[in-house]
Amino acid sequence: MFEGFETARVDIGEASAFVRFGGDGPPVVLLHGHPRTSATWHRVAPLLVRAGHTVVCPDLRGYGRSRGPRFTADHAGYSKRAVAGDVVAVMRHLGHHRFALVGHDRGGSVALRLTLDHPDAVSRVAFVDCLPLTEHLSRITVDFATQWWHWFFFAQPGIPERVITADPDSWYHGDPETMGQENYDEWRQATRDPDVVRAMLEDYRAGLTIDRQHEEADRAAGARITCPTLVLRSLRDDLEDLYGDPAAIWTRWADDVRGHGIDSGHHVAEQAPEALASALTDFLQPDPGGRDTTL
């Protein structure tokens, strides 16, 4: 995987981030979702490098080979604000102060927080199969509670750790043929680590508490995404079934929204990498007026 890429571990005080990076050109950061690692991008990242980009793929805080602080009752150490700060620190370590951003699933929540907290750092942002956490929570239905029950199971103290670590292979259902063998092996090693499992649960616990509070504060203050925004949805996942076109919901948060569907299941980077890379390449083309010039 990631032929021609380099790896690094970046010390961020209370945390350390494992990151893959390669290519030359305008930088773009790819943020994975649950329960994957940065390896999920192994088919997409080389295509973006070929299209002329520097591509940076970190493991989110606590996922894969990244590490976070001790766990606390308020879950603040695993808040999206904290994880967004990791990404900014990684990019500055690599010499990039302004970059494009792509977030899938839980990585999309990090991308939202980063774009709102550090607007000068983000030239444009793409959200793949995700919505703001508060948009989900404000639309809870029987269908949502039935299909996304794991959100609320993960919030329970102590119980999900014991259930998942008892048999992580049965819980997560990875498929080496779909994922690619090396990606699968890396993912399987991570999900068998009790510290990684706990950190991934803290991601969800933060989502229902401190992250929700941060998003509610954003809405009350009228904060908005002002850079170009792409919303991609998987046509064989349930997001559109639950809410209709998610791009319409993102217009509540962003000024310049465009988007479309991709014929894929939820893990689009693994299942439809060419279509995803093509959509991102088109979106990442700089504006003629120079609005996206990398600083």
C-alpha positions in Angstrom: 0.0 0.0 0.0 0.9 3.7 -0.5 3.9 3.1 -2.7 6.1 6.2 -2.7 4.5 7.6 0.5 6.4 8.4 3.7 5.2 7.9 7.2 5.8 9.9 10.4 4.7 10.1 14.0 4.0 13.7 15.0 4.2 14.5 18.7 1.3 16.8 19.7 1.8 17.2 23.4 -1.0 15.1 24.9 -1.3 13.1 21.8 0.8 11.6 18.9 -0.4 11.2 15.4 0.6 8.5 12.9 0.5 10.0 9.3 1.1 8.9 5.7 2.0 11.5 3.1 3.1 11.6 -0.5 3.0 13.5 -3.7 3.7 17.0 -4.8 1.3 19.9 -5.3 -1.7 21.5 -3.5 -2.2 19.5 -0.2 -5.3 17.6 0.6 -6.0 15.8 3.9 -8.1 12.5 3.9 -9.8 11.7 7.2 -11.1 8.2 7.7 -14.1 7.0 9.6 -15.0 4.3 12.2 -13.6 1.7 12.6 -11.0 2.2 9.9 -7.4 3.6 9.9 -5.7 5.8 7.3 -5.1 2.7 5.3 -8.7 2.8 4.1 -7.5 5.4 1.6 -4.9 3.1 0.0 -6.7 3.0 -3.4 -7.7 6.7 -3.5 -4.5 8.4 -2.3 -2.3 7.3 -5.2 -5.0 8.5 -7.7 -5.0 12.0 -6.1 -1.2 12.0 -6.1 -1.3 11.2 -9.8 -3.7 14.1 -10.3 -1.1 16.5 -8.9 -1.7 16.7 -5.1 0.2 16.2 -1.9 -1.9 13.7 0.0 -1.9 13.4 3.8 -3.6 10.6 5.5 -3.5 10.6 9.4 -4.9 8.1 11.8 -7.5 9.9 13.9 -6.6 10.3 17.6 -6.8 7.0 19.3 -7.4 5.1 16.0 -4.8 2.8 14.3 -1.4 3.9 15.4 -2.3 7.4 16.7 -2.5 7.8 20.5 -4.5 10.2 22.7 -4.5 11.3 26.3 -6.0 9.4 29.3 -9.7 9.0 29.2 -11.8 11.4 31.3 -15.5 11.6 32.3 -16.1 14.6 30.0 -14.6 12.8 26.9 -12.8 16.1 26.0 -9.6 14.4 25.1 -11.4 12.7 22.2 -13.6 15.6 21.1 -13.7 16.6 17.5 -12.1 19.9 18.5 -9.1 18.1 20.0 -8.8 15.8 16.9 -9.1 18.8 14.6 -6.2 20.4 16.4 -4.2 17.3 15.8 -4.8 17.6 12.1 -3.7 21.2 12.0 -0.6 20.4 14.0 0.3 17.5 11.6 -0.1 19.8 8.6 2.0 22.5 10.1 4.6 19.9 10.9 4.7 19.0 7.3 4.9 22.6 6.2 1.3 23.2 5.1 -0.8 26.0 6.6 -3.7 25.9 4.2 -5.1 22.7 2.6 -8.2 21.0 1.3 -10.0 18.6 3.5 -12.0 15.4 2.9 -13.8 13.6 5.8 -15.7 10.3 5.6 -18.1 9.1 8.4 -16.6 10.2 11.8 -13.8 11.9 9.9 -16.5 14.2 8.5 -17.3 15.3 12.0 -13.6 16.2 12.5 -13.6 18.0 9.1 -16.6 20.1 10.1 -15.0 21.1 13.4 -11.7 21.9 11.8 -13.3 24.0 9.1 -15.3 26.0 11.7 -12.5 26.3 14.2 -9.7 27.0 11.7 -11.4 28.6 8.6 -8.2 30.2 7.4 -6.6 26.7 7.2 -9.2 25.1 4.9 -9.4 26.0 1.2 -12.3 23.7 0.5 -13.9 20.7 2.2 -15.6 17.5 1.1 -18.0 15.5 3.3 -18.5 11.8 2.3 -21.4 9.9 3.7 -21.9 12.0 6.8 -23.9 14.9 8.4 -23.3 17.1 11.4 -23.9 15.1 14.6 -26.6 17.4 15.7 -28.5 17.0 12.5 -28.7 13.3 13.2 -29.7 13.8 16.8 -32.4 16.3 15.9 -34.0 13.8 13.4 -34.1 10.6 15.6 -36.8 8.3 14.3 -37.6 4.6 14.9 -35.6 3.8 11.7 -32.6 5.8 12.9 -32.7 4.3 16.4 -33.0 0.8 14.9 -30.3 1.1 12.2 -27.8 3.4 14.2 -28.4 1.8 17.6 -24.7 1.5 18.1 -24.3 5.2 18.7 -26.2 4.8 22.0 -24.7 1.4 22.8 -21.3 2.9 22.5 -22.2 5.6 25.0 -22.8 3.1 27.8 -19.9 3.0 30.3 -17.9 -0.1 30.3 -20.3 -2.5 28.6 -19.3 -2.1 24.9 -15.6 -2.5 25.7 -16.3 -5.9 27.1 -18.6 -7.0 24.3 -16.3 -5.8 21.5 -12.9 -7.0 22.9 -14.4 -10.5 23.6 -14.6 -11.1 19.8 -13.6 -8.1 17.7 -13.5 -10.1 14.4 -17.2 -11.0 14.8 -18.1 -7.5 15.9 -16.5 -5.5 13.0 -16.9 -8.0 10.1 -13.9 -7.0 8.0 -13.5 -8.5 4.5 -9.9 -8.7 3.1 -11.1 -9.1 -0.5 -13.1 -5.9 -0.4 -10.7 -3.9 1.8 -7.5 -5.2 0.3 -5.3 -7.6 2.3 -2.8 -5.1 3.7 -5.6 -2.6 4.7 -7.5 -5.5 6.3 -4.4 -6.7 8.2 -3.7 -3.2 9.6 -7.3 -2.6 10.5 -7.6 -6.1 12.2 -4.5 -5.4 14.3 -5.9 -2.1 15.4 -9.4 -3.4 16.3 -7.8 -6.2 18.5 -6.1 -3.5 20.6 -8.2 -2.7 23.7 -6.8 0.8 23.9 -7.9 1.5 20.3 -11.3 0.1 20.9 -11.7 2.3 24.0 -10.6 5.4 22.1 -13.0 4.7 19.3 -15.8 4.4 21.8 -14.7 7.7 23.3 -15.1 9.2 19.9 -18.8 8.3 20.0 -19.2 9.3 23.7 -17.8 12.7 22.8 -20.1 12.9 19.9 -23.2 12.7 22.1 -21.9 15.1 24.7 -19.1 17.7 24.2 -19.2 17.6 20.4 -23.0 18.1 20.4 -22.5 21.1 22.7 -19.9 22.6 20.4 -22.2 22.2 17.3 -25.2 23.7 19.2 -23.0 26.7 20.1 -22.0 27.0 16.4 -25.7 27.1 15.4 -26.6 29.6 18.1 -23.7 31.9 17.0 -24.6 31.6 13.3 -21.2 30.0 12.4 -21.0 28.8 8.8 -18.6 27.2 6.4 -17.7 29.8 3.8 -15.3 27.8 1.6 -16.5 25.6 -1.3 -18.2 22.4 0.0 -18.7 19.0 -1.7 -21.2 16.5 -0.3 -20.9 13.0 -1.6 -23.3 10.2 -0.6 -23.1 6.4 -1.1 -26.1 5.2 -3.1 -26.1 1.8 -1.4 -26.0 3.1 2.1 -28.9 4.3 4.3 -28.1 8.0 4.7 -30.4 9.1 1.8 -33.1 6.7 2.9 -33.2 8.3 6.3 -33.0 12.0 5.3 -33.2 12.5 1.6 -30.3 14.2 -0.2 -27.8 15.1 2.6 -26.6 18.1 0.5 -29.8 19.9 1.3 -29.1 19.5 5.0 -25.5 20.7 4.6 -26.9 24.0 3.2 -27.9 24.8 6.8 -24.1 24.9 7.6 -22.3 25.9 4.4 -22.7 28.8 1.9 -21.4 27.0 -1.3 -22.7 23.4 -1.4 -22.6 21.0 -4.3 -22.8 17.2 -4.4 -24.0 13.9 -5.9 -24.2 10.2 -5.2 -21.7 7.5 -5.9 -22.7 3.9 -6.6 -21.1 2.3 -3.5 -21.8 1.0 0.0 -20.7 3.0 3.0 -16.9 2.4 2.7 -16.7 4.2 -0.6 -12.9 4.6 -0.5 -12.5 0.9 -0.6 -15.5 0.0 -2.8 -15.5 2.7 -5.4 -12.1 4.4 -5.3 -12.0 5.5 -8.9 -15.4 7.2 -8.7 -14.5 8.9 -5.4 -11.0 10.0 -6.6 -12.6 11.4 -9.8 -15.2 13.4 -7.9 -12.5 14.8 -5.5 -10.1 15.6 -8.4 -12.8 17.7 -10.1 -13.7 19.4 -6.9 -10.1 20.2 -5.9 -9.4 22.2 -9.0 -8.4 25.7 -7.9 -10.7 28.6 -8.7 -9.6 30.8 -11.6 -9.5 33.8 -9.2 -7.0 32.2 -7.0 -9.2 31.8 -4.0 -7.7 28.4 -3.2 -4.0 29.4 -3.4 -2.0 27.4 -0.9 -0.3 29.6 1.6 
